[in-house]
Amino acid sequence: MENIGAILKQLRTIYGDTAKDFSQRLLISPSYLSEIENGKKQPSLEILEKYAHILDMKPSTVLLLAEKEDDLKKKGKTTKVIRKLMLKWISTMS
């Protein structure tokens, strides 16, 4: 999953958290969060689990969203499709 960081950033943004606040909740530095969200570093399983917990999601759901976006990119689809799916999923969870 080459774009897990992008999915994590989209989820954080959809939930309305700033990178600074979210990094504090994850107990990591804002610069490390930036590296993860910009694809320069891969999140550890521990960070992925914390991310999911903060967003009240299962880690498997986060991975599924990232996997789905990878599939869409391979098919030449835009990230708008995955964003719509995420927004729909989030609204059903509310």
ZIKA-V729882 format. One record per run of one state. SS is the DSSP state (2 for helix, 1 for strand, 0 for the rest). FROM is the first residue (numbers start at 1). TO is the last residue. If there is no record, write none. Layout:
BEGIN
SS:FROM:TO
SS:FROM:TO
END
This chain:
BEGIN
0:1:3
2:4:14
0:15:18
2:19:26
0:27:29
2:30:37
0:38:44
2:45:54
0:55:58
2:59:74
0:75:78
2:79:93
0:94:94
END
